[in-house]
Amino acid sequence: MNADLLSILRCPETRQTLVVAETAVVARLNEQVAAGQLRNRAGQPVTARLDGGLVRADGKALYPVRNTVPVLLVDEAIAL
């Protein structure tokens, strides 16, 4: 992700800064997706594999990245 873009993106709920998720975190979440165990904040099952993620500064939420586009919708966040 472009560093300039990342520097201006914020969590839509809390306005905290976001950082690129570590590869291990994304891999763990993708294992849960494959097992049908991952749900987003709205309680909906996450069925699509994550290409990456942006983690909120407090580490409590991840916003998925799909096709290089961050999905910054509160209901799409995944609790960490």
C-alpha positions in Angstrom: 0.0 0.0 0.0 1.2 3.5 -0.8 2.7 5.1 2.3 1.1 8.5 1.5 -2.3 7.0 1.2 -1.9 5.0 4.4 -0.9 8.1 6.3 -4.3 9.7 5.6 -6.6 6.7 6.0 -8.4 6.4 9.4 -10.7 4.0 11.0 -14.2 5.1 10.1 -15.5 4.4 13.6 -12.8 5.8 15.9 -10.6 7.9 13.6 -7.5 6.0 14.8 -4.6 5.5 12.4 -4.3 2.2 10.5 -1.3 0.0 9.8 -0.8 -2.8 7.3 -1.6 -6.1 8.9 1.2 -8.6 9.4 1.2 -11.5 6.9 0.7 -14.0 9.8 -2.5 -12.2 11.0 -3.9 -12.3 7.4 -3.0 -16.0 7.1 -4.7 -16.9 10.4 -7.8 -15.1 9.3 -7.8 -16.8 5.9 -7.7 -20.1 7.7 -10.8 -19.1 9.6 -12.4 -18.0 6.3 -11.7 -21.4 4.8 -13.1 -23.2 7.8 -16.3 -21.0 7.7 -15.5 -19.6 11.2 -14.9 -15.9 10.5 -17.6 -13.3 10.9 -17.4 -9.5 10.5 -18.7 -7.0 12.9 -22.2 -7.1 11.5 -22.2 -10.9 12.3 -22.1 -11.9 8.7 -19.8 -14.8 7.6 -16.7 -13.7 5.7 -16.6 -16.0 2.7 -14.0 -14.2 0.5 -10.3 -14.7 1.2 -8.5 -11.6 2.4 -5.8 -10.2 0.2 -4.5 -8.2 3.2 -5.8 -5.9 6.0 -5.5 -2.7 7.8 -5.3 -2.9 11.6 -6.6 -0.1 13.8 -4.0 1.5 16.1 -5.5 -0.1 19.2 -5.2 -3.6 17.5 -8.8 -4.4 18.1 -10.1 -4.4 14.5 -8.9 -5.2 11.0 -10.4 -3.8 7.9 -10.1 -6.2 4.9 -8.2 -5.4 1.7 -9.7 -7.0 -1.4 -8.2 -6.5 -4.8 -5.8 -3.9 -3.4 -8.8 -1.8 -2.1 -9.3 -1.3 1.6 -12.9 -1.9 2.7 -13.3 0.8 5.3 -16.8 0.1 6.4 -17.6 -0.4 10.1 -19.7 -3.4 9.5 -17.0 -5.1 7.4 -14.4 -4.8 10.2 -13.1 -8.0 11.8 -12.5 -8.2 15.5 -9.0 -9.2 16.5 
